[in-house]
Amino acid sequence: MRVRQEQVLDAIERETGERLPGVMGPQRAGDPAELVADPARARRELGFAPSRSDLETIVRTAWACHRWAHPKRNTAAAFSAMPGG
């Protein structure tokens, strides 16, 4: 599944009720042109089948984890400012 930045921002807005600014700029040195997650090998070799891999679930569970780990930073802007967030 290919997901555009705008789709991720829309999903975050639906979950948090806040709109994050989409900041587009030149690609940084070392940034990959595209990121792809394909669980086919894990399915084939380990019998793993992801049950929560849709964008809405990923955002909802990441947001819940953030709110639990950082109860004083419960805004979408704080979520995006966290390392790896």
Secondary structure as UniProt FT lines:
FT   HELIX           5..16
FT   TURN            29..30
FT   HELIX           40..46
FT   HELIX           55..69
FT   TURN            71..72
FT   HELIX           76..81
FT   TURN            83..84
//
